[in-house]
Amino acid sequence: MARLTPKFAYILVLLAGLALAIGDHLASRSMAGLGAPSDLGNACAPCGAPCTK
């Protein structure tokens, strides 16, 4: 087996951190309700135009 060089260890740590950051981002619920009608305020049209009622 090849020796664990500092360069290889750095690459492994960097990839592990990147994988954790992506996993945390994909698991977050911050954008769960994006696009829901209640988020548009008083807009009636999909483009966000206000209601004329």
Predicted model as a PDB file, atoms N, CA, C, CB and O in Angstrom, pLDDT in the B-factor column:
MODEL        1                                                                  
ATOM      1  N   MET A   1       0.845  -1.190   0.000  1.00 53.00           N  
ATOM      2  CA  MET A   1       0.000   0.000   0.000  1.00 53.00           C  
ATOM      3  C   MET A   1       0.882   1.241   0.000  1.00 53.00           C  
ATOM      4  CB  MET A   1      -0.957   0.005   1.223  1.00 53.00           C  
ATOM      5  O   MET A   1       1.940   1.269   0.628  1.00 53.00           O  
ATOM      6  N   ALA A   2       0.435   2.245  -0.702  1.00 66.00           N  
ATOM      7  CA  ALA A   2       1.201   3.480  -0.791  1.00 66.00           C  
ATOM      8  C   ALA A   2       1.167   4.235   0.534  1.00 66.00           C  
ATOM      9  CB  ALA A   2       0.663   4.363  -1.920  1.00 66.00           C  
ATOM     10  O   ALA A   2       0.201   4.155   1.292  1.00 66.00           O  
ATOM     11  N   ARG A   3       2.240   4.965   0.789  1.00 85.00           N  
ATOM     12  CA  ARG A   3       2.305   5.758   2.015  1.00 85.00           C  
ATOM     13  C   ARG A   3       1.355   6.938   1.926  1.00 85.00           C  
ATOM     14  CB  ARG A   3       3.740   6.244   2.277  1.00 85.00           C  
ATOM     15  O   ARG A   3       1.064   7.443   0.842  1.00 85.00           O  
ATOM     16  N   LEU A   4       0.883   7.364   3.076  1.00 88.00           N  
ATOM     17  CA  LEU A   4      -0.034   8.503   3.154  1.00 88.00           C  
ATOM     18  C   LEU A   4       0.801   9.777   3.170  1.00 88.00           C  
ATOM     19  CB  LEU A   4      -0.960   8.414   4.425  1.00 88.00           C  
ATOM     20  O   LEU A   4       1.322  10.170   4.214  1.00 88.00           O  
ATOM     21  N   THR A   5       0.924  10.405   2.043  1.00 93.00           N  
ATOM     22  CA  THR A   5       1.704  11.634   1.938  1.00 93.00           C  
ATOM     23  C   THR A   5       0.857  12.818   2.398  1.00 93.00           C  
ATOM     24  CB  THR A   5       2.202  11.850   0.486  1.00 93.00           C  
ATOM     25  O   THR A   5      -0.371  12.732   2.391  1.00 93.00           O  
ATOM     26  N   PRO A   6       1.481  13.903   2.790  1.00 93.00           N  
ATOM     27  CA  PRO A   6       0.720  15.087   3.214  1.00 93.00           C  
ATOM     28  C   PRO A   6      -0.212  15.614   2.117  1.00 93.00           C  
ATOM     29  CB  PRO A   6       1.678  16.191   3.640  1.00 93.00           C  
ATOM     30  O   PRO A   6      -1.312  16.085   2.406  1.00 93.00           O  
ATOM     31  N   LYS A   7       0.227  15.533   0.880  1.00 94.00           N  
ATOM     32  CA  LYS A   7      -0.608  16.001  -0.230  1.00 94.00           C  
ATOM     33  C   LYS A   7      -1.867  15.144  -0.349  1.00 94.00           C  
ATOM     34  CB  LYS A   7       0.185  15.975  -1.556  1.00 94.00           C  
ATOM     35  O   LYS A   7      -2.963  15.676  -0.530  1.00 94.00           O  
ATOM     36  N   PHE A   8      -1.720  13.823  -0.250  1.00 93.00           N  
ATOM     37  CA  PHE A   8      -2.854  12.915  -0.343  1.00 93.00           C  
ATOM     38  C   PHE A   8      -3.791  13.094   0.852  1.00 93.00           C  
ATOM     39  CB  PHE A   8      -2.369  11.462  -0.426  1.00 93.00           C  
ATOM     40  O   PHE A   8      -5.011  13.044   0.692  1.00 93.00           O  
ATOM     41  N   ALA A   9      -3.233  13.304   2.046  1.00 94.00           N  
ATOM     42  CA  ALA A   9      -4.054  13.522   3.241  1.00 94.00           C  
ATOM     43  C   ALA A   9      -4.839  14.824   3.109  1.00 94.00           C  
ATOM     44  CB  ALA A   9      -3.171  13.553   4.514  1.00 94.00           C  
ATOM     45  O   ALA A   9      -6.007  14.888   3.493  1.00 94.00           O  
ATOM     46  N   TYR A  10      -4.198  15.864   2.566  1.00 97.00           N  
ATOM     47  CA  TYR A  10      -4.884  17.147   2.362  1.00 97.00           C  
ATOM     48  C   TYR A  10      -6.039  16.992   1.380  1.00 97.00           C  
ATOM     49  CB  TYR A  10      -3.897  18.216   1.852  1.00 97.00           C  
ATOM     50  O   TYR A  10      -7.114  17.553   1.595  1.00 97.00           O  
ATOM     51  N   ILE A  11      -5.833  16.251   0.324  1.00 96.00           N  
ATOM     52  CA  ILE A  11      -6.885  16.027  -0.676  1.00 96.00           C  
ATOM     53  C   ILE A  11      -8.046  15.262  -0.044  1.00 96.00           C  
ATOM     54  CB  ILE A  11      -6.327  15.250  -1.903  1.00 96.00           C  
ATOM     55  O   ILE A  11      -9.208  15.581  -0.300  1.00 96.00           O  
ATOM     56  N   LEU A  12      -7.745  14.257   0.776  1.00 96.00           N  
ATOM     57  CA  LEU A  12      -8.806  13.491   1.443  1.00 96.00           C  
ATOM     58  C   LEU A  12      -9.616  14.370   2.397  1.00 96.00           C  
ATOM     59  CB  LEU A  12      -8.202  12.306   2.212  1.00 96.00           C  
ATOM     60  O   LEU A  12     -10.844  14.285   2.425  1.00 96.00           O  
ATOM     61  N   VAL A  13      -8.946  15.204   3.168  1.00 97.00           N  
ATOM     62  CA  VAL A  13      -9.637  16.090   4.105  1.00 97.00           C  
ATOM     63  C   VAL A  13     -10.481  17.110   3.338  1.00 97.00           C  
ATOM     64  CB  VAL A  13      -8.621  16.811   5.027  1.00 97.00           C  
ATOM     65  O   VAL A  13     -11.609  17.408   3.732  1.00 97.00           O  
ATOM     66  N   LEU A  14      -9.942  17.637   2.261  1.00 98.00           N  
ATOM     67  CA  LEU A  14     -10.675  18.604   1.450  1.00 98.00           C  
ATOM     68  C   LEU A  14     -11.923  17.983   0.823  1.00 98.00           C  
ATOM     69  CB  LEU A  14      -9.768  19.166   0.359  1.00 98.00           C  
ATOM     70  O   LEU A  14     -12.990  18.598   0.831  1.00 98.00           O  
ATOM     71  N   LEU A  15     -11.799  16.779   0.284  1.00 98.00           N  
ATOM     72  CA  LEU A  15     -12.951  16.099  -0.312  1.00 98.00           C  
ATOM     73  C   LEU A  15     -13.998  15.737   0.741  1.00 98.00           C  
ATOM     74  CB  LEU A  15     -12.496  14.838  -1.048  1.00 98.00           C  
ATOM     75  O   LEU A  15     -15.197  15.840   0.483  1.00 98.00           O  
ATOM     76  N   ALA A  16     -13.552  15.315   1.920  1.00 97.00           N  
ATOM     77  CA  ALA A  16     -14.494  14.981   2.990  1.00 97.00           C  
ATOM     78  C   ALA A  16     -15.257  16.225   3.442  1.00 97.00           C  
ATOM     79  CB  ALA A  16     -13.752  14.346   4.184  1.00 97.00           C  
ATOM     80  O   ALA A  16     -16.465  16.161   3.668  1.00 97.00           O  
ATOM     81  N   GLY A  17     -14.564  17.351   3.576  1.00 97.00           N  
ATOM     82  CA  GLY A  17     -15.228  18.598   3.956  1.00 97.00           C  
ATOM     83  C   GLY A  17     -16.209  19.066   2.904  1.00 97.00           C  
ATOM     84  O   GLY A  17     -17.296  19.547   3.222  1.00 97.00           O  
ATOM     85  N   LEU A  18     -15.819  18.922   1.645  1.00 97.00           N  
ATOM     86  CA  LEU A  18     -16.710  19.304   0.557  1.00 97.00           C  
ATOM     87  C   LEU A  18     -17.960  18.432   0.536  1.00 97.00           C  
ATOM     88  CB  LEU A  18     -15.982  19.210  -0.781  1.00 97.00           C  
ATOM     89  O   LEU A  18     -19.068  18.928   0.329  1.00 97.00           O  
ATOM     90  N   ALA A  19     -17.779  17.147   0.748  1.00 97.00           N  
ATOM     91  CA  ALA A  19     -18.930  16.235   0.785  1.00 97.00           C  
ATOM     92  C   ALA A  19     -19.863  16.572   1.954  1.00 97.00           C  
ATOM     93  CB  ALA A  19     -18.452  14.771   0.896  1.00 97.00           C  
ATOM     94  O   ALA A  19     -21.084  16.520   1.808  1.00 97.00           O  
ATOM     95  N   LEU A  20     -19.292  16.915   3.103  1.00 96.00           N  
ATOM     96  CA  LEU A  20     -20.123  17.294   4.251  1.00 96.00           C  
ATOM     97  C   LEU A  20     -20.870  18.600   3.995  1.00 96.00           C  
ATOM     98  CB  LEU A  20     -19.260  17.427   5.509  1.00 96.00           C  
ATOM     99  O   LEU A  20     -22.035  18.726   4.371  1.00 96.00           O  
ATOM    100  N   ALA A  21     -20.225  19.556   3.372  1.00 94.00           N  
ATOM    101  CA  ALA A  21     -20.880  20.826   3.082  1.00 94.00           C  
ATOM    102  C   ALA A  21     -22.020  20.639   2.086  1.00 94.00           C  
ATOM    103  CB  ALA A  21     -19.868  21.837   2.540  1.00 94.00           C  
ATOM    104  O   ALA A  21     -23.089  21.225   2.256  1.00 94.00           O  
ATOM    105  N   ILE A  22     -21.808  19.838   1.062  1.00 93.00           N  
ATOM    106  CA  ILE A  22     -22.861  19.584   0.079  1.00 93.00           C  
ATOM    107  C   ILE A  22     -24.017  18.822   0.721  1.00 93.00           C  
ATOM    108  CB  ILE A  22     -22.303  18.795  -1.124  1.00 93.00           C  
ATOM    109  O   ILE A  22     -25.182  19.135   0.476  1.00 93.00           O  
ATOM    110  N   GLY A  23     -23.699  17.830   1.537  1.00 92.00           N  
ATOM    111  CA  GLY A  23     -24.741  17.072   2.234  1.00 92.00           C  
ATOM    112  C   GLY A  23     -25.558  17.947   3.170  1.00 92.00           C  
ATOM    113  O   GLY A  23     -26.778  17.803   3.248  1.00 92.00           O  
ATOM    114  N   ASP A  24     -24.896  18.854   3.880  1.00 90.00           N  
ATOM    115  CA  ASP A  24     -25.607  19.755   4.779  1.00 90.00           C  
ATOM    116  C   ASP A  24     -26.495  20.710   3.995  1.00 90.00           C  
ATOM    117  CB  ASP A  24     -24.618  20.540   5.644  1.00 90.00           C  
ATOM    118  O   ASP A  24     -27.616  21.001   4.412  1.00 90.00           O  
ATOM    119  N   HIS A  25     -26.005  21.195   2.873  1.00 86.00           N  
ATOM    120  CA  HIS A  25     -26.800  22.111   2.049  1.00 86.00           C  
ATOM    121  C   HIS A  25     -28.029  21.418   1.481  1.00 86.00           C  
ATOM    122  CB  HIS A  25     -25.952  22.678   0.911  1.00 86.00           C  
ATOM    123  O   HIS A  25     -29.116  21.995   1.481  1.00 86.00           O  
ATOM    124  N   LEU A  26     -27.875  20.201   1.003  1.00 85.00           N  
ATOM    125  CA  LEU A  26     -28.997  19.483   0.414  1.00 85.00           C  
ATOM    126  C   LEU A  26     -30.010  19.035   1.457  1.00 85.00           C  
ATOM    127  CB  LEU A  26     -28.497  18.287  -0.353  1.00 85.00           C  
ATOM    128  O   LEU A  26     -31.182  18.839   1.137  1.00 85.00           O  
ATOM    129  N   ALA A  27     -29.574  18.871   2.694  1.00 84.00           N  
ATOM    130  CA  ALA A  27     -30.473  18.425   3.756  1.00 84.00           C  
ATOM    131  C   ALA A  27     -31.186  19.587   4.444  1.00 84.00           C  
ATOM    132  CB  ALA A  27     -29.699  17.624   4.780  1.00 84.00           C  
ATOM    133  O   ALA A  27     -32.094  19.352   5.242  1.00 84.00           O  
ATOM    134  N   SER A  28     -30.805  20.827   4.161  1.00 79.00           N  
ATOM    135  CA  SER A  28     -31.423  21.964   4.838  1.00 79.00           C  
ATOM    136  C   SER A  28     -32.834  22.192   4.305  1.00 79.00           C  
ATOM    137  CB  SER A  28     -30.569  23.235   4.658  1.00 79.00           C  
ATOM    138  O   SER A  28     -33.150  21.867   3.160  1.00 79.00           O  
ATOM    139  N   ARG A  29     -33.664  22.756   5.165  1.00 73.00           N  
ATOM    140  CA  ARG A  29     -35.054  23.002   4.798  1.00 73.00           C  
ATOM    141  C   ARG A  29     -35.284  24.474   4.495  1.00 73.00           C  
ATOM    142  CB  ARG A  29     -35.992  22.542   5.913  1.00 73.00           C  
ATOM    143  O   ARG A  29     -36.431  24.922   4.483  1.00 73.00           O  
ATOM    144  N   SER A  30     -34.246  25.225   4.254  1.00 66.00           N  
ATOM    145  CA  SER A  30     -34.399  26.656   4.071  1.00 66.00           C  
ATOM    146  C   SER A  30     -35.177  27.016   2.813  1.00 66.00           C  
ATOM    147  CB  SER A  30     -33.055  27.303   4.031  1.00 66.00           C  
ATOM    148  O   SER A  30     -35.786  28.084   2.756  1.00 66.00           O  
ATOM    149  N   MET A  31     -35.171  26.156   1.814  1.00 60.00           N  
ATOM    150  CA  MET A  31     -35.865  26.456   0.564  1.00 60.00           C  
ATOM    151  C   MET A  31     -37.054  25.516   0.344  1.00 60.00           C  
ATOM    152  CB  MET A  31     -34.893  26.358  -0.615  1.00 60.00           C  
ATOM    153  O   MET A  31     -37.492  25.323  -0.790  1.00 60.00           O  
ATOM    154  N   ALA A  32     -37.574  24.935   1.424  1.00 58.00           N  
ATOM    155  CA  ALA A  32     -38.635  23.944   1.299  1.00 58.00           C  
ATOM    156  C   ALA A  32     -39.923  24.537   0.741  1.00 58.00           C  
ATOM    157  CB  ALA A  32     -38.907  23.312   2.641  1.00 58.00           C  
ATOM    158  O   ALA A  32     -40.609  23.882  -0.044  1.00 58.00           O  
ATOM    159  N   GLY A  33     -40.267  25.771   1.132  1.00 58.00           N  
ATOM    160  CA  GLY A  33     -41.528  26.352   0.700  1.00 58.00           C  
ATOM    161  C   GLY A  33     -41.372  27.378  -0.399  1.00 58.00           C  
ATOM    162  O   GLY A  33     -42.288  28.162  -0.646  1.00 58.00           O  
ATOM    163  N   LEU A  34     -40.242  27.388  -1.056  1.00 59.00           N  
ATOM    164  CA  LEU A  34     -39.994  28.381  -2.088  1.00 59.00           C  
ATOM    165  C   LEU A  34     -40.987  28.214  -3.229  1.00 59.00           C  
ATOM    166  CB  LEU A  34     -38.556  28.274  -2.608  1.00 59.00           C  
ATOM    167  O   LEU A  34     -41.174  27.109  -3.739  1.00 59.00           O  
ATOM    168  N   GLY A  35     -41.608  29.286  -3.618  1.00 56.00           N  
ATOM    169  CA  GLY A  35     -42.567  29.240  -4.711  1.00 56.00           C  
ATOM    170  C   GLY A  35     -43.992  28.959  -4.278  1.00 56.00           C  
ATOM    171  O   GLY A  35     -44.894  28.871  -5.112  1.00 56.00           O  
ATOM    172  N   ALA A  36     -44.196  28.819  -2.984  1.00 55.00           N  
ATOM    173  CA  ALA A  36     -45.545  28.596  -2.487  1.00 55.00           C  
ATOM    174  C   ALA A  36     -46.356  29.881  -2.666  1.00 55.00           C  
ATOM    175  CB  ALA A  36     -45.523  28.151  -0.991  1.00 55.00           C  
ATOM    176  O   ALA A  36     -45.792  30.971  -2.566  1.00 55.00           O  
ATOM    177  N   PRO A  37     -47.658  29.786  -2.929  1.00 53.00           N  
ATOM    178  CA  PRO A  37     -48.480  30.978  -3.137  1.00 53.00           C  
ATOM    179  C   PRO A  37     -48.446  31.948  -1.967  1.00 53.00           C  
ATOM    180  CB  PRO A  37     -49.895  30.575  -3.400  1.00 53.00           C  
ATOM    181  O   PRO A  37     -48.572  33.155  -2.174  1.00 53.00           O  
ATOM    182  N   SER A  38     -48.282  31.465  -0.762  1.00 53.00           N  
ATOM    183  CA  SER A  38     -48.262  32.367   0.389  1.00 53.00           C  
ATOM    184  C   SER A  38     -47.010  33.233   0.407  1.00 53.00           C  
ATOM    185  CB  SER A  38     -48.357  31.571   1.681  1.00 53.00           C  
ATOM    186  O   SER A  38     -47.008  34.283   1.048  1.00 53.00           O  
ATOM    187  N   ASP A  39     -45.951  32.825  -0.275  1.00 49.00           N  
ATOM    188  CA  ASP A  39     -44.712  33.593  -0.307  1.00 49.00           C  
ATOM    189  C   ASP A  39     -44.795  34.780  -1.259  1.00 49.00           C  
ATOM    190  CB  ASP A  39     -43.559  32.698  -0.704  1.00 49.00           C  
ATOM    191  O   ASP A  39     -43.924  35.649  -1.226  1.00 49.00           O  
ATOM    192  N   LEU A  40     -45.803  34.836  -2.091  1.00 49.00           N  
ATOM    193  CA  LEU A  40     -45.884  35.880  -3.099  1.00 49.00           C  
ATOM    194  C   LEU A  40     -46.596  37.135  -2.606  1.00 49.00           C  
ATOM    195  CB  LEU A  40     -46.582  35.354  -4.313  1.00 49.00           C  
ATOM    196  O   LEU A  40     -46.702  38.110  -3.349  1.00 49.00           O  
ATOM    197  N   GLY A  41     -47.075  37.131  -1.391  1.00 57.00           N  
ATOM    198  CA  GLY A  41     -47.780  38.301  -0.868  1.00 57.00           C  
ATOM    199  C   GLY A  41     -49.141  38.441  -1.517  1.00 57.00           C  
ATOM    200  O   GLY A  41     -49.943  37.507  -1.484  1.00 57.00           O  
ATOM    201  N   ASN A  42     -49.415  39.599  -2.108  1.00 58.00           N  
ATOM    202  CA  ASN A  42     -50.722  39.818  -2.733  1.00 58.00           C  
ATOM    203  C   ASN A  42     -50.644  39.661  -4.264  1.00 58.00           C  
ATOM    204  CB  ASN A  42     -51.254  41.221  -2.369  1.00 58.00           C  
ATOM    205  O   ASN A  42     -51.497  40.190  -4.977  1.00 58.00           O  
ATOM    206  N   ALA A  43     -49.651  38.956  -4.763  1.00 60.00           N  
ATOM    207  CA  ALA A  43     -49.512  38.784  -6.216  1.00 60.00           C  
ATOM    208  C   ALA A  43     -50.474  37.709  -6.712  1.00 60.00           C  
ATOM    209  CB  ALA A  43     -48.052  38.414  -6.590  1.00 60.00           C  
ATOM    210  O   ALA A  43     -50.627  36.662  -6.082  1.00 60.00           O  
ATOM    211  N   CYS A  44     -51.117  37.976  -7.840  1.00 68.00           N  
ATOM    212  CA  CYS A  44     -52.050  37.027  -8.439  1.00 68.00           C  
ATOM    213  C   CYS A  44     -51.418  36.281  -9.618  1.00 68.00           C  
ATOM    214  CB  CYS A  44     -53.313  37.754  -8.897  1.00 68.00           C  
ATOM    215  O   CYS A  44     -51.677  35.095  -9.824  1.00 68.00           O  
ATOM    216  N   ALA A  45     -50.605  36.975 -10.369  1.00 68.00           N  
ATOM    217  CA  ALA A  45     -50.008  36.388 -11.569  1.00 68.00           C  
ATOM    218  C   ALA A  45     -48.686  35.705 -11.212  1.00 68.00           C  
ATOM    219  CB  ALA A  45     -49.785  37.472 -12.658  1.00 68.00           C  
ATOM    220  O   ALA A  45     -48.040  36.084 -10.235  1.00 68.00           O  
ATOM    221  N   PRO A  46     -48.281  34.703 -11.993  1.00 70.00           N  
ATOM    222  CA  PRO A  46     -47.008  34.036 -11.737  1.00 70.00           C  
ATOM    223  C   PRO A  46     -45.811  34.980 -11.836  1.00 70.00           C  
ATOM    224  CB  PRO A  46     -46.829  32.894 -12.703  1.00 70.00           C  
ATOM    225  O   PRO A  46     -44.765  34.724 -11.239  1.00 70.00           O  
ATOM    226  N   CYS A  47     -45.965  36.079 -12.595  1.00 73.00           N  
ATOM    227  CA  CYS A  47     -44.856  37.016 -12.745  1.00 73.00           C  
ATOM    228  C   CYS A  47     -44.733  37.939 -11.555  1.00 73.00           C  
ATOM    229  CB  CYS A  47     -45.023  37.830 -14.002  1.00 73.00           C  
ATOM    230  O   CYS A  47     -43.758  38.686 -11.468  1.00 73.00           O  
ATOM    231  N   GLY A  48     -45.688  37.919 -10.627  1.00 65.00           N  
ATOM    232  CA  GLY A  48     -45.647  38.761  -9.441  1.00 65.00           C  
ATOM    233  C   GLY A  48     -46.441  40.029  -9.560  1.00 65.00           C  
ATOM    234  O   GLY A  48     -46.330  40.907  -8.705  1.00 65.00           O  
ATOM    235  N   ALA A  49     -47.248  40.156 -10.607  1.00 69.00           N  
ATOM    236  CA  ALA A  49     -48.081  41.358 -10.782  1.00 69.00           C  
ATOM    237  C   ALA A  49     -49.101  41.429  -9.651  1.00 69.00           C  
ATOM    238  CB  ALA A  49     -48.803  41.350 -12.175  1.00 69.00           C  
ATOM    239  O   ALA A  49     -49.644  40.396  -9.260  1.00 69.00           O  
ATOM    240  N   PRO A  50     -49.373  42.602  -9.119  1.00 69.00           N  
ATOM    241  CA  PRO A  50     -50.324  42.726  -8.004  1.00 69.00           C  
ATOM    242  C   PRO A  50     -51.764  42.498  -8.467  1.00 69.00           C  
ATOM    243  CB  PRO A  50     -50.200  44.112  -7.349  1.00 69.00           C  
ATOM    244  O   PRO A  50     -52.095  42.669  -9.641  1.00 69.00           O  
ATOM    245  N   CYS A  51     -52.597  42.112  -7.521  1.00 68.00           N  
ATOM    246  CA  CYS A  51     -54.012  41.918  -7.806  1.00 68.00           C  
ATOM    247  C   CYS A  51     -54.680  43.277  -8.004  1.00 68.00           C  
ATOM    248  CB  CYS A  51     -54.703  41.126  -6.665  1.00 68.00           C  
ATOM    249  O   CYS A  51     -54.274  44.272  -7.404  1.00 68.00           O  
ATOM    250  N   THR A  52     -55.692  43.307  -8.839  1.00 67.00           N  
ATOM    251  CA  THR A  52     -56.412  44.558  -9.086  1.00 67.00           C  
ATOM    252  C   THR A  52     -57.741  44.607  -8.359  1.00 67.00           C  
ATOM    253  CB  THR A  52     -56.640  44.745 -10.566  1.00 67.00           C  
ATOM    254  O   THR A  52     -58.509  45.549  -8.557  1.00 67.00           O  
ATOM    255  N   LYS A  53     -58.033  43.636  -7.536  1.00 62.00           N  
ATOM    256  CA  LYS A  53     -59.304  43.577  -6.815  1.00 62.00           C  
ATOM    257  C   LYS A  53     -59.407  44.670  -5.789  1.00 62.00           C  
ATOM    258  CB  LYS A  53     -59.475  42.235  -6.146  1.00 62.00           C  
ATOM    259  O   LYS A  53     -60.416  44.768  -5.090  1.00 62.00           O  
TER     260      LYS A  53                                                      
ENDMDL                                                                          
END                                                                             
